[in-house]
């Protein structure tokens, strides 16, 4: 099933080759995004957001990526707090 990002990218004016040139990837890569076979990496999603106004949240996995970055930063700064938060979340599940 295609994501909202893939649908929005497929509706962009111009060819997939035009999109590829603006984002710095091959036409085949854009085709795989539009078909839903692949998802752009975080940097590519940001380029697509800036070039074509496709929201980051339109792509699957974005929230997981953001959450992982938050957890990584928290682990660096305060591992004890991260452990405490993990215990709290586990008790809720």
PDB file of N, CA, C and O in Angstrom:
ATOM      1  N   UNK A   1       0.837  -1.182   0.000  1.00  0.00           N
ATOM      2  CA  UNK A   1       0.000   0.000   0.000  1.00  0.00           C
ATOM      3  C   UNK A   1       0.884   1.248   0.000  1.00  0.00           C
ATOM      4  O   UNK A   1       1.839   1.342   0.770  1.00  0.00           O
ATOM      5  N   UNK A   2       0.557   2.193  -0.863  1.00  0.00           N
ATOM      6  CA  UNK A   2       1.336   3.423  -0.967  1.00  0.00           C
ATOM      7  C   UNK A   2       1.034   4.360   0.198  1.00  0.00           C
ATOM      8  O   UNK A   2      -0.103   4.456   0.661  1.00  0.00           O
ATOM      9  N   UNK A   3       2.056   5.033   0.652  1.00  0.00           N
ATOM     10  CA  UNK A   3       1.897   6.005   1.736  1.00  0.00           C
ATOM     11  C   UNK A   3       1.344   7.309   1.186  1.00  0.00           C
ATOM     12  O   UNK A   3       1.280   7.511  -0.026  1.00  0.00           O
ATOM     13  N   UNK A   4       0.952   8.180   2.086  1.00  0.00           N
ATOM     14  CA  UNK A   4       0.505   9.511   1.690  1.00  0.00           C
ATOM     15  C   UNK A   4       1.640  10.254   0.985  1.00  0.00           C
ATOM     16  O   UNK A   4       1.400  10.990   0.028  1.00  0.00           O
ATOM     17  N   UNK A   5       2.864  10.067   1.451  1.00  0.00           N
ATOM     18  CA  UNK A   5       4.017  10.700   0.807  1.00  0.00           C
ATOM     19  C   UNK A   5       4.179  10.237  -0.624  1.00  0.00           C
ATOM     20  O   UNK A   5       4.439  11.046  -1.515  1.00  0.00           O
ATOM     21  N   UNK A   6       4.027   8.940  -0.854  1.00  0.00           N
ATOM     22  CA  UNK A   6       4.138   8.403  -2.213  1.00  0.00           C
ATOM     23  C   UNK A   6       3.036   8.971  -3.099  1.00  0.00           C
ATOM     24  O   UNK A   6       3.282   9.305  -4.258  1.00  0.00           O
ATOM     25  N   UNK A   7       1.835   9.082  -2.565  1.00  0.00           N
ATOM     26  CA  UNK A   7       0.717   9.633  -3.339  1.00  0.00           C
ATOM     27  C   UNK A   7       0.978  11.096  -3.687  1.00  0.00           C
ATOM     28  O   UNK A   7       0.773  11.510  -4.828  1.00  0.00           O
ATOM     29  N   UNK A   8       1.431  11.881  -2.702  1.00  0.00           N
ATOM     30  CA  UNK A   8       1.714  13.291  -2.942  1.00  0.00           C
ATOM     31  C   UNK A   8       2.861  13.470  -3.937  1.00  0.00           C
ATOM     32  O   UNK A   8       2.814  14.350  -4.797  1.00  0.00           O
ATOM     33  N   UNK A   9       3.884  12.632  -3.813  1.00  0.00           N
ATOM     34  CA  UNK A   9       5.009  12.715  -4.736  1.00  0.00           C
ATOM     35  C   UNK A   9       4.574  12.363  -6.156  1.00  0.00           C
ATOM     36  O   UNK A   9       5.043  12.976  -7.115  1.00  0.00           O
ATOM     37  N   UNK A  10       3.687  11.389  -6.298  1.00  0.00           N
ATOM     38  CA  UNK A  10       3.177  11.020  -7.609  1.00  0.00           C
ATOM     39  C   UNK A  10       2.362  12.123  -8.263  1.00  0.00           C
ATOM     40  O   UNK A  10       2.217  12.155  -9.485  1.00  0.00           O
ATOM     41  N   UNK A  11       1.830  13.028  -7.447  1.00  0.00           N
ATOM     42  CA  UNK A  11       1.008  14.120  -7.975  1.00  0.00           C
ATOM     43  C   UNK A  11       1.814  15.383  -8.269  1.00  0.00           C
ATOM     44  O   UNK A  11       1.261  16.380  -8.734  1.00  0.00           O
ATOM     45  N   UNK A  12       3.111  15.344  -8.000  1.00  0.00           N
ATOM     46  CA  UNK A  12       3.961  16.509  -8.241  1.00  0.00           C
ATOM     47  C   UNK A  12       4.005  16.800  -9.736  1.00  0.00           C
ATOM     48  O   UNK A  12       4.071  15.891 -10.565  1.00  0.00           O
ATOM     49  N   UNK A  13       3.966  18.099 -10.061  1.00  0.00           N
ATOM     50  CA  UNK A  13       4.048  18.497 -11.462  1.00  0.00           C
ATOM     51  C   UNK A  13       5.442  18.201 -11.995  1.00  0.00           C
ATOM     52  O   UNK A  13       6.434  18.445 -11.309  1.00  0.00           O
ATOM     53  N   UNK A  14       5.523  17.685 -13.195  1.00  0.00           N
ATOM     54  CA  UNK A  14       6.799  17.351 -13.810  1.00  0.00           C
ATOM     55  C   UNK A  14       7.003  15.847 -13.829  1.00  0.00           C
ATOM     56  O   UNK A  14       6.179  15.078 -13.332  1.00  0.00           O
ATOM     57  N   UNK A  15       8.109  15.454 -14.407  1.00  0.00           N
ATOM     58  CA  UNK A  15       8.408  14.025 -14.536  1.00  0.00           C
ATOM     59  C   UNK A  15       9.180  13.528 -13.317  1.00  0.00           C
ATOM     60  O   UNK A  15       9.674  14.316 -12.511  1.00  0.00           O
ATOM     61  N   UNK A  16       9.270  12.225 -13.202  1.00  0.00           N
ATOM     62  CA  UNK A  16      10.074  11.651 -12.124  1.00  0.00           C
ATOM     63  C   UNK A  16      11.542  12.044 -12.301  1.00  0.00           C
ATOM     64  O   UNK A  16      12.272  12.188 -11.320  1.00  0.00           O
ATOM     65  N   UNK A  17      11.964  12.213 -13.534  1.00  0.00           N
ATOM     66  CA  UNK A  17      13.338  12.654 -13.803  1.00  0.00           C
ATOM     67  C   UNK A  17      13.551  14.072 -13.260  1.00  0.00           C
ATOM     68  O   UNK A  17      14.608  14.374 -12.707  1.00  0.00           O
ATOM     69  N   UNK A  18      12.541  14.941 -13.419  1.00  0.00           N
ATOM     70  CA  UNK A  18      12.619  16.299 -12.876  1.00  0.00           C
ATOM     71  C   UNK A  18      12.723  16.262 -11.353  1.00  0.00           C
ATOM     72  O   UNK A  18      13.541  16.963 -10.757  1.00  0.00           O
ATOM     73  N   UNK A  19      11.887  15.437 -10.736  1.00  0.00           N
ATOM     74  CA  UNK A  19      11.906  15.298  -9.271  1.00  0.00           C
ATOM     75  C   UNK A  19      13.272  14.792  -8.825  1.00  0.00           C
ATOM     76  O   UNK A  19      13.852  15.308  -7.870  1.00  0.00           O
ATOM     77  N   UNK A  20      13.782  13.777  -9.524  1.00  0.00           N
ATOM     78  CA  UNK A  20      15.081  13.191  -9.174  1.00  0.00           C
ATOM     79  C   UNK A  20      16.189  14.237  -9.224  1.00  0.00           C
ATOM     80  O   UNK A  20      17.048  14.282  -8.343  1.00  0.00           O
ATOM     81  N   UNK A  21      16.168  15.069 -10.245  1.00  0.00           N
ATOM     82  CA  UNK A  21      17.202  16.098 -10.386  1.00  0.00           C
ATOM     83  C   UNK A  21      17.152  17.094  -9.232  1.00  0.00           C
ATOM     84  O   UNK A  21      18.194  17.536  -8.748  1.00  0.00           O
ATOM     85  N   UNK A  22      15.961  17.442  -8.793  1.00  0.00           N
ATOM     86  CA  UNK A  22      15.828  18.419  -7.695  1.00  0.00           C
ATOM     87  C   UNK A  22      16.258  17.851  -6.356  1.00  0.00           C
ATOM     88  O   UNK A  22      16.698  18.588  -5.473  1.00  0.00           O
ATOM     89  N   UNK A  23      16.130  16.528  -6.203  1.00  0.00           N
ATOM     90  CA  UNK A  23      16.449  15.902  -4.920  1.00  0.00           C
ATOM     91  C   UNK A  23      17.833  15.244  -4.932  1.00  0.00           C
ATOM     92  O   UNK A  23      18.363  14.902  -3.875  1.00  0.00           O
ATOM     93  N   UNK A  24      18.419  15.064  -6.117  1.00  0.00           N
ATOM     94  CA  UNK A  24      19.758  14.490  -6.207  1.00  0.00           C
ATOM     95  C   UNK A  24      19.795  12.975  -6.157  1.00  0.00           C
ATOM     96  O   UNK A  24      20.731  12.386  -5.615  1.00  0.00           O
ATOM     97  N   UNK A  25      18.770  12.342  -6.724  1.00  0.00           N
ATOM     98  CA  UNK A  25      18.721  10.878  -6.793  1.00  0.00           C
ATOM     99  C   UNK A  25      18.407  10.470  -8.230  1.00  0.00           C
ATOM    100  O   UNK A  25      18.202  11.325  -9.092  1.00  0.00           O
ATOM    101  N   UNK A  26      18.369   9.182  -8.481  1.00  0.00           N
ATOM    102  CA  UNK A  26      18.038   8.704  -9.820  1.00  0.00           C
ATOM    103  C   UNK A  26      16.525   8.664 -10.024  1.00  0.00           C
ATOM    104  O   UNK A  26      15.754   8.673  -9.064  1.00  0.00           O
ATOM    105  N   UNK A  27      16.120   8.621 -11.279  1.00  0.00           N
ATOM    106  CA  UNK A  27      14.701   8.481 -11.609  1.00  0.00           C
ATOM    107  C   UNK A  27      14.171   7.167 -11.061  1.00  0.00           C
ATOM    108  O   UNK A  27      13.023   7.097 -10.624  1.00  0.00           O
ATOM    109  N   UNK A  28      14.996   6.123 -11.078  1.00  0.00           N
ATOM    110  CA  UNK A  28      14.570   4.822 -10.556  1.00  0.00           C
ATOM    111  C   UNK A  28      14.257   4.905  -9.059  1.00  0.00           C
ATOM    112  O   UNK A  28      13.330   4.256  -8.573  1.00  0.00           O
ATOM    113  N   UNK A  29      15.032   5.701  -8.346  1.00  0.00           N
ATOM    114  CA  UNK A  29      14.777   5.879  -6.906  1.00  0.00           C
ATOM    115  C   UNK A  29      13.441   6.562  -6.688  1.00  0.00           C
ATOM    116  O   UNK A  29      12.652   6.141  -5.843  1.00  0.00           O
ATOM    117  N   UNK A  30      13.188   7.618  -7.451  1.00  0.00           N
ATOM    118  CA  UNK A  30      11.899   8.316  -7.332  1.00  0.00           C
ATOM    119  C   UNK A  30      10.764   7.356  -7.663  1.00  0.00           C
ATOM    120  O   UNK A  30       9.741   7.344  -6.979  1.00  0.00           O
ATOM    121  N   UNK A  31      10.937   6.557  -8.702  1.00  0.00           N
ATOM    122  CA  UNK A  31       9.912   5.579  -9.085  1.00  0.00           C
ATOM    123  C   UNK A  31       9.618   4.616  -7.939  1.00  0.00           C
ATOM    124  O   UNK A  31       8.461   4.274  -7.694  1.00  0.00           O
ATOM    125  N   UNK A  32      10.664   4.179  -7.238  1.00  0.00           N
ATOM    126  CA  UNK A  32      10.458   3.242  -6.119  1.00  0.00           C
ATOM    127  C   UNK A  32       9.731   3.915  -4.958  1.00  0.00           C
ATOM    128  O   UNK A  32       8.986   3.257  -4.232  1.00  0.00           O
ATOM    129  N   UNK A  33       9.941   5.232  -4.773  1.00  0.00           N
ATOM    130  CA  UNK A  33       9.209   5.965  -3.737  1.00  0.00           C
ATOM    131  C   UNK A  33       7.748   6.094  -4.109  1.00  0.00           C
ATOM    132  O   UNK A  33       6.865   5.862  -3.283  1.00  0.00           O
ATOM    133  N   UNK A  34       7.492   6.470  -5.368  1.00  0.00           N
ATOM    134  CA  UNK A  34       6.115   6.685  -5.827  1.00  0.00           C
ATOM    135  C   UNK A  34       5.324   5.383  -5.779  1.00  0.00           C
ATOM    136  O   UNK A  34       4.140   5.385  -5.445  1.00  0.00           O
ATOM    137  N   UNK A  35       5.973   4.276  -6.111  1.00  0.00           N
ATOM    138  CA  UNK A  35       5.280   2.981  -6.112  1.00  0.00           C
ATOM    139  C   UNK A  35       5.088   2.431  -4.708  1.00  0.00           C
ATOM    140  O   UNK A  35       4.306   1.503  -4.503  1.00  0.00           O
ATOM    141  N   UNK A  36       5.797   2.999  -3.740  1.00  0.00           N
ATOM    142  CA  UNK A  36       5.687   2.512  -2.367  1.00  0.00           C
ATOM    143  C   UNK A  36       6.633   1.374  -2.051  1.00  0.00           C
ATOM    144  O   UNK A  36       6.555   0.791  -0.970  1.00  0.00           O
ATOM    145  N   UNK A  37       7.532   1.043  -2.977  1.00  0.00           N
ATOM    146  CA  UNK A  37       8.489  -0.044  -2.732  1.00  0.00           C
ATOM    147  C   UNK A  37       9.573   0.369  -1.752  1.00  0.00           C
ATOM    148  O   UNK A  37      10.099  -0.463  -1.012  1.00  0.00           O
ATOM    149  N   UNK A  38       9.908   1.661  -1.746  1.00  0.00           N
ATOM    150  CA  UNK A  38      10.927   2.185  -0.839  1.00  0.00           C
ATOM    151  C   UNK A  38      10.432   3.498  -0.241  1.00  0.00           C
ATOM    152  O   UNK A  38       9.507   4.124  -0.757  1.00  0.00           O
ATOM    153  N   UNK A  39      11.060   3.895   0.843  1.00  0.00           N
ATOM    154  CA  UNK A  39      10.752   5.158   1.510  1.00  0.00           C
ATOM    155  C   UNK A  39      12.031   5.990   1.516  1.00  0.00           C
ATOM    156  O   UNK A  39      13.106   5.460   1.798  1.00  0.00           O
ATOM    157  N   UNK A  40      11.934   7.269   1.211  1.00  0.00           N
ATOM    158  CA  UNK A  40      13.127   8.116   1.258  1.00  0.00           C
ATOM    159  C   UNK A  40      13.745   8.121   2.649  1.00  0.00           C
ATOM    160  O   UNK A  40      13.047   7.996   3.655  1.00  0.00           O
ATOM    161  N   UNK A  41      15.078   8.268   2.690  1.00  0.00           N
ATOM    162  CA  UNK A  41      15.727   8.355   3.997  1.00  0.00           C
ATOM    163  C   UNK A  41      15.432   9.737   4.599  1.00  0.00           C
ATOM    164  O   UNK A  41      14.888  10.596   3.905  1.00  0.00           O
ATOM    165  N   UNK A  42      15.773   9.967   5.855  1.00  0.00           N
ATOM    166  CA  UNK A  42      15.415  11.232   6.502  1.00  0.00           C
ATOM    167  C   UNK A  42      15.894  12.481   5.755  1.00  0.00           C
ATOM    168  O   UNK A  42      15.151  13.457   5.647  1.00  0.00           O
ATOM    169  N   UNK A  43      17.119  12.459   5.244  1.00  0.00           N
ATOM    170  CA  UNK A  43      17.613  13.630   4.510  1.00  0.00           C
ATOM    171  C   UNK A  43      16.823  13.841   3.220  1.00  0.00           C
ATOM    172  O   UNK A  43      16.508  14.975   2.860  1.00  0.00           O
ATOM    173  N   UNK A  44      16.508  12.757   2.532  1.00  0.00           N
ATOM    174  CA  UNK A  44      15.728  12.856   1.297  1.00  0.00           C
ATOM    175  C   UNK A  44      14.313  13.353   1.584  1.00  0.00           C
ATOM    176  O   UNK A  44      13.765  14.150   0.821  1.00  0.00           O
ATOM    177  N   UNK A  45      13.720  12.884   2.685  1.00  0.00           N
ATOM    178  CA  UNK A  45      12.378  13.366   3.054  1.00  0.00           C
ATOM    179  C   UNK A  45      12.399  14.862   3.315  1.00  0.00           C
ATOM    180  O   UNK A  45      11.460  15.574   2.961  1.00  0.00           O
ATOM    181  N   UNK A  46      13.475  15.339   3.937  1.00  0.00           N
ATOM    182  CA  UNK A  46      13.579  16.770   4.197  1.00  0.00           C
ATOM    183  C   UNK A  46      13.705  17.547   2.884  1.00  0.00           C
ATOM    184  O   UNK A  46      13.099  18.608   2.735  1.00  0.00           O
ATOM    185  N   UNK A  47      14.481  17.032   1.940  1.00  0.00           N
ATOM    186  CA  UNK A  47      14.588  17.676   0.628  1.00  0.00           C
ATOM    187  C   UNK A  47      13.232  17.696  -0.077  1.00  0.00           C
ATOM    188  O   UNK A  47      12.864  18.698  -0.691  1.00  0.00           O
ATOM    189  N   UNK A  48      12.496  16.598   0.011  1.00  0.00           N
ATOM    190  CA  UNK A  48      11.169  16.532  -0.613  1.00  0.00           C
ATOM    191  C   UNK A  48      10.209  17.513   0.056  1.00  0.00           C
ATOM    192  O   UNK A  48       9.352  18.102  -0.603  1.00  0.00           O
ATOM    193  N   UNK A  49      10.358  17.682   1.353  1.00  0.00           N
ATOM    194  CA  UNK A  49       9.513  18.644   2.078  1.00  0.00           C
ATOM    195  C   UNK A  49       9.793  20.049   1.583  1.00  0.00           C
ATOM    196  O   UNK A  49       8.870  20.816   1.307  1.00  0.00           O
ATOM    197  N   UNK A  50      11.075  20.387   1.470  1.00  0.00           N
ATOM    198  CA  UNK A  50      11.422  21.740   1.050  1.00  0.00           C
ATOM    199  C   UNK A  50      11.113  21.991  -0.426  1.00  0.00           C
ATOM    200  O   UNK A  50      10.662  23.076  -0.792  1.00  0.00           O
ATOM    201  N   UNK A  51      11.355  20.992  -1.266  1.00  0.00           N
ATOM    202  CA  UNK A  51      11.169  21.183  -2.713  1.00  0.00           C
ATOM    203  C   UNK A  51       9.708  21.111  -3.147  1.00  0.00           C
ATOM    204  O   UNK A  51       9.280  21.833  -4.048  1.00  0.00           O
ATOM    205  N   UNK A  52       8.942  20.223  -2.491  1.00  0.00           N
ATOM    206  CA  UNK A  52       7.583  19.948  -2.972  1.00  0.00           C
ATOM    207  C   UNK A  52       6.511  20.077  -1.897  1.00  0.00           C
ATOM    208  O   UNK A  52       5.348  19.751  -2.134  1.00  0.00           O
ATOM    209  N   UNK A  53       6.902  20.554  -0.712  1.00  0.00           N
ATOM    210  CA  UNK A  53       5.958  20.757   0.388  1.00  0.00           C
ATOM    211  C   UNK A  53       5.251  19.464   0.798  1.00  0.00           C
ATOM    212  O   UNK A  53       4.067  19.475   1.136  1.00  0.00           O
ATOM    213  N   UNK A  54       5.989  18.352   0.764  1.00  0.00           N
ATOM    214  CA  UNK A  54       5.443  17.071   1.220  1.00  0.00           C
ATOM    215  C   UNK A  54       5.813  16.937   2.691  1.00  0.00           C
ATOM    216  O   UNK A  54       6.997  16.853   3.019  1.00  0.00           O
ATOM    217  N   UNK A  55       4.825  16.915   3.587  1.00  0.00           N
ATOM    218  CA  UNK A  55       5.135  16.881   5.022  1.00  0.00           C
ATOM    219  C   UNK A  55       5.912  15.622   5.409  1.00  0.00           C
ATOM    220  O   UNK A  55       5.707  14.545   4.849  1.00  0.00           O
ATOM    221  N   UNK A  56       6.797  15.786   6.370  1.00  0.00           N
ATOM    222  CA  UNK A  56       7.571  14.642   6.852  1.00  0.00           C
ATOM    223  C   UNK A  56       6.656  13.532   7.355  1.00  0.00           C
ATOM    224  O   UNK A  56       6.951  12.349   7.184  1.00  0.00           O
ATOM    225  N   UNK A  57       5.561  13.914   7.968  1.00  0.00           N
ATOM    226  CA  UNK A  57       4.646  12.927   8.542  1.00  0.00           C
ATOM    227  C   UNK A  57       3.919  12.097   7.484  1.00  0.00           C
ATOM    228  O   UNK A  57       3.234  11.133   7.824  1.00  0.00           O
ATOM    229  N   UNK A  58       4.061  12.462   6.204  1.00  0.00           N
ATOM    230  CA  UNK A  58       3.392  11.711   5.136  1.00  0.00           C
ATOM    231  C   UNK A  58       4.106  10.396   4.829  1.00  0.00           C
ATOM    232  O   UNK A  58       3.566   9.541   4.127  1.00  0.00           O
ATOM    233  N   UNK A  59       5.310  10.239   5.354  1.00  0.00           N
ATOM    234  CA  UNK A  59       6.088   9.029   5.075  1.00  0.00           C
ATOM    235  C   UNK A  59       6.052   8.079   6.269  1.00  0.00           C
ATOM    236  O   UNK A  59       6.148   8.532   7.409  1.00  0.00           O
ATOM    237  N   UNK A  60       5.916   6.775   6.038  1.00  0.00           N
ATOM    238  CA  UNK A  60       5.926   5.822   7.156  1.00  0.00           C
ATOM    239  C   UNK A  60       7.293   5.797   7.836  1.00  0.00           C
ATOM    240  O   UNK A  60       8.329   5.962   7.192  1.00  0.00           O
ATOM    241  N   UNK A  61       7.272   5.591   9.119  1.00  0.00           N
ATOM    242  CA  UNK A  61       8.511   5.471   9.878  1.00  0.00           C
ATOM    243  C   UNK A  61       9.083   6.774  10.383  1.00  0.00           C
ATOM    244  O   UNK A  61      10.044   6.759  11.152  1.00  0.00           O
ATOM    245  N   UNK A  62       8.521   7.909   9.976  1.00  0.00           N
ATOM    246  CA  UNK A  62       9.076   9.196  10.380  1.00  0.00           C
ATOM    247  C   UNK A  62       9.026   9.352  11.888  1.00  0.00           C
ATOM    248  O   UNK A  62      10.003   9.766  12.511  1.00  0.00           O
ATOM    249  N   UNK A  63       7.888   9.021  12.470  1.00  0.00           N
ATOM    250  CA  UNK A  63       7.775   9.197  13.919  1.00  0.00           C
ATOM    251  C   UNK A  63       8.699   8.258  14.654  1.00  0.00           C
ATOM    252  O   UNK A  63       9.233   8.626  15.700  1.00  0.00           O
ATOM    253  N   UNK A  64       8.908   7.052  14.146  1.00  0.00           N
ATOM    254  CA  UNK A  64       9.855   6.131  14.776  1.00  0.00           C
ATOM    255  C   UNK A  64      11.272   6.687  14.695  1.00  0.00           C
ATOM    256  O   UNK A  64      12.035   6.581  15.656  1.00  0.00           O
ATOM    257  N   UNK A  65      11.632   7.282  13.553  1.00  0.00           N
ATOM    258  CA  UNK A  65      12.955   7.891  13.406  1.00  0.00           C
ATOM    259  C   UNK A  65      13.138   9.024  14.415  1.00  0.00           C
ATOM    260  O   UNK A  65      14.169   9.111  15.082  1.00  0.00           O
ATOM    261  N   UNK A  66      12.135   9.884  14.520  1.00  0.00           N
ATOM    262  CA  UNK A  66      12.224  11.017  15.439  1.00  0.00           C
ATOM    263  C   UNK A  66      12.314  10.530  16.883  1.00  0.00           C
ATOM    264  O   UNK A  66      13.116  11.041  17.665  1.00  0.00           O
ATOM    265  N   UNK A  67      11.504   9.558  17.231  1.00  0.00           N
ATOM    266  CA  UNK A  67      11.535   9.022  18.588  1.00  0.00           C
ATOM    267  C   UNK A  67      12.901   8.419  18.904  1.00  0.00           C
ATOM    268  O   UNK A  67      13.417   8.603  20.007  1.00  0.00           O
ATOM    269  N   UNK A  68      13.487   7.708  17.955  1.00  0.00           N
ATOM    270  CA  UNK A  68      14.800   7.114  18.180  1.00  0.00           C
ATOM    271  C   UNK A  68      15.862   8.186  18.412  1.00  0.00           C
ATOM    272  O   UNK A  68      16.732   8.017  19.267  1.00  0.00           O
ATOM    273  N   UNK A  69      15.802   9.280  17.665  1.00  0.00           N
ATOM    274  CA  UNK A  69      16.762  10.370  17.878  1.00  0.00           C
ATOM    275  C   UNK A  69      16.598  10.976  19.266  1.00  0.00           C
ATOM    276  O   UNK A  69      17.589  11.319  19.911  1.00  0.00           O
ATOM    277  N   UNK A  70      15.363  11.111  19.730  1.00  0.00           N
ATOM    278  CA  UNK A  70      15.103  11.654  21.065  1.00  0.00           C
ATOM    279  C   UNK A  70      15.666  10.716  22.127  1.00  0.00           C
ATOM    280  O   UNK A  70      16.331  11.158  23.064  1.00  0.00           O
ATOM    281  N   UNK A  71      15.401   9.434  21.982  1.00  0.00           N
ATOM    282  CA  UNK A  71      15.892   8.443  22.950  1.00  0.00           C
ATOM    283  C   UNK A  71      17.417   8.441  22.972  1.00  0.00           C
ATOM    284  O   UNK A  71      18.020   8.388  24.044  1.00  0.00           O
ATOM    285  N   UNK A  72      18.045   8.500  21.800  1.00  0.00           N
ATOM    286  CA  UNK A  72      19.507   8.505  21.739  1.00  0.00           C
ATOM    287  C   UNK A  72      20.091   9.713  22.454  1.00  0.00           C
ATOM    288  O   UNK A  72      21.070   9.587  23.191  1.00  0.00           O
ATOM    289  N   UNK A  73      19.492  10.890  22.240  1.00  0.00           N
ATOM    290  CA  UNK A  73      19.985  12.093  22.899  1.00  0.00           C
ATOM    291  C   UNK A  73      19.774  12.025  24.407  1.00  0.00           C
ATOM    292  O   UNK A  73      20.637  12.433  25.185  1.00  0.00           O
ATOM    293  N   UNK A  74      18.633  11.513  24.805  1.00  0.00           N
ATOM    294  CA  UNK A  74      18.354  11.382  26.237  1.00  0.00           C
ATOM    295  C   UNK A  74      19.323  10.394  26.882  1.00  0.00           C
ATOM    296  O   UNK A  74      19.794  10.619  27.997  1.00  0.00           O
ATOM    297  N   UNK A  75      19.620   9.303  26.181  1.00  0.00           N
ATOM    298  CA  UNK A  75      20.553   8.310  26.717  1.00  0.00           C
ATOM    299  C   UNK A  75      21.943   8.917  26.916  1.00  0.00           C
ATOM    300  O   UNK A  75      22.636   8.591  27.880  1.00  0.00           O
ATOM    301  N   UNK A  76      22.347   9.803  26.000  1.00  0.00           N
ATOM    302  CA  UNK A  76      23.651  10.459  26.135  1.00  0.00           C
ATOM    303  C   UNK A  76      23.669  11.411  27.326  1.00  0.00           C
ATOM    304  O   UNK A  76      24.659  11.483  28.054  1.00  0.00           O
ATOM    305  N   UNK A  77      22.590  12.129  27.519  1.00  0.00           N
ATOM    306  CA  UNK A  77      22.573  13.190  28.531  1.00  0.00           C
ATOM    307  C   UNK A  77      22.210  12.698  29.928  1.00  0.00           C
ATOM    308  O   UNK A  77      22.775  13.169  30.915  1.00  0.00           O
ATOM    309  N   UNK A  78      21.271  11.757  30.021  1.00  0.00           N
ATOM    310  CA  UNK A  78      20.816  11.321  31.338  1.00  0.00           C
ATOM    311  C   UNK A  78      20.308   9.884  31.276  1.00  0.00           C
ATOM    312  O   UNK A  78      19.100   9.655  31.214  1.00  0.00           O
ATOM    313  N   UNK A  79      21.225   8.915  31.292  1.00  0.00           N
ATOM    314  CA  UNK A  79      20.826   7.507  31.194  1.00  0.00           C
ATOM    315  C   UNK A  79      19.877   7.068  32.310  1.00  0.00           C
ATOM    316  O   UNK A  79      19.011   6.220  32.094  1.00  0.00           O
ATOM    317  N   UNK A  80      20.043   7.649  33.510  1.00  0.00           N
ATOM    318  CA  UNK A  80      19.164   7.261  34.618  1.00  0.00           C
ATOM    319  C   UNK A  80      17.720   7.688  34.350  1.00  0.00           C
ATOM    320  O   UNK A  80      16.784   6.938  34.630  1.00  0.00           O
ATOM    321  N   UNK A  81      17.545   8.887  33.809  1.00  0.00           N
ATOM    322  CA  UNK A  81      16.207   9.359  33.475  1.00  0.00           C
ATOM    323  C   UNK A  81      15.590   8.485  32.388  1.00  0.00           C
ATOM    324  O   UNK A  81      14.401   8.174  32.443  1.00  0.00           O
ATOM    325  N   UNK A  82      16.385   8.091  31.408  1.00  0.00           N
ATOM    326  CA  UNK A  82      15.886   7.221  30.346  1.00  0.00           C
ATOM    327  C   UNK A  82      15.405   5.892  30.937  1.00  0.00           C
ATOM    328  O   UNK A  82      14.346   5.395  30.553  1.00  0.00           O
ATOM    329  N   UNK A  83      16.157   5.325  31.850  1.00  0.00           N
ATOM    330  CA  UNK A  83      15.766   4.066  32.481  1.00  0.00           C
ATOM    331  C   UNK A  83      14.472   4.239  33.274  1.00  0.00           C
ATOM    332  O   UNK A  83      13.601   3.371  33.246  1.00  0.00           O
ATOM    333  N   UNK A  84      14.353   5.354  33.973  1.00  0.00           N
ATOM    334  CA  UNK A  84      13.136   5.641  34.744  1.00  0.00           C
ATOM    335  C   UNK A  84      11.923   5.782  33.823  1.00  0.00           C
ATOM    336  O   UNK A  84      10.852   5.253  34.120  1.00  0.00           O
ATOM    337  N   UNK A  85      12.090   6.481  32.727  1.00  0.00           N
ATOM    338  CA  UNK A  85      10.991   6.632  31.765  1.00  0.00           C
ATOM    339  C   UNK A  85      10.598   5.285  31.161  1.00  0.00           C
ATOM    340  O   UNK A  85       9.413   5.005  30.977  1.00  0.00           O
ATOM    341  N   UNK A  86      11.585   4.459  30.858  1.00  0.00           N
ATOM    342  CA  UNK A  86      11.306   3.133  30.294  1.00  0.00           C
ATOM    343  C   UNK A  86      10.509   2.285  31.287  1.00  0.00           C
ATOM    344  O   UNK A  86       9.584   1.576  30.891  1.00  0.00           O
ATOM    345  N   UNK A  87      10.858   2.354  32.567  1.00  0.00           N
ATOM    346  CA  UNK A  87      10.094   1.623  33.583  1.00  0.00           C
ATOM    347  C   UNK A  87       8.666   2.117  33.666  1.00  0.00           C
ATOM    348  O   UNK A  87       7.735   1.318  33.763  1.00  0.00           O
ATOM    349  N   UNK A  88       8.484   3.434  33.628  1.00  0.00           N
ATOM    350  CA  UNK A  88       7.145   4.002  33.675  1.00  0.00           C
ATOM    351  C   UNK A  88       6.306   3.544  32.481  1.00  0.00           C
ATOM    352  O   UNK A  88       5.140   3.180  32.631  1.00  0.00           O
ATOM    353  N   UNK A  89       6.917   3.569  31.294  1.00  0.00           N
ATOM    354  CA  UNK A  89       6.182   3.138  30.098  1.00  0.00           C
ATOM    355  C   UNK A  89       5.833   1.657  30.161  1.00  0.00           C
ATOM    356  O   UNK A  89       4.727   1.260  29.794  1.00  0.00           O
ATOM    357  N   UNK A  90       6.772   0.842  30.623  1.00  0.00           N
ATOM    358  CA  UNK A  90       6.496  -0.599  30.737  1.00  0.00           C
ATOM    359  C   UNK A  90       5.369  -0.884  31.703  1.00  0.00           C
ATOM    360  O   UNK A  90       4.585  -1.809  31.488  1.00  0.00           O
ATOM    361  N   UNK A  91       5.279  -0.100  32.766  1.00  0.00           N
ATOM    362  CA  UNK A  91       4.203  -0.329  33.728  1.00  0.00           C
ATOM    363  C   UNK A  91       2.827   0.035  33.139  1.00  0.00           C
ATOM    364  O   UNK A  91       1.802  -0.491  33.571  1.00  0.00           O
ATOM    365  N   UNK A  92       2.820   0.935  32.153  1.00  0.00           N
ATOM    366  CA  UNK A  92       1.566   1.323  31.514  1.00  0.00           C
ATOM    367  C   UNK A  92       1.086   0.301  30.475  1.00  0.00           C
ATOM    368  O   UNK A  92      -0.103   0.226  30.165  1.00  0.00           O
ATOM    369  N   UNK A  93       2.005  -0.461  29.960  1.00  0.00           N
ATOM    370  CA  UNK A  93       1.656  -1.411  28.875  1.00  0.00           C
ATOM    371  C   UNK A  93       1.110  -2.705  29.377  1.00  0.00           C
ATOM    372  O   UNK A  93       0.779  -3.585  28.583  1.00  0.00           O
TER     373      UNK A  93
END
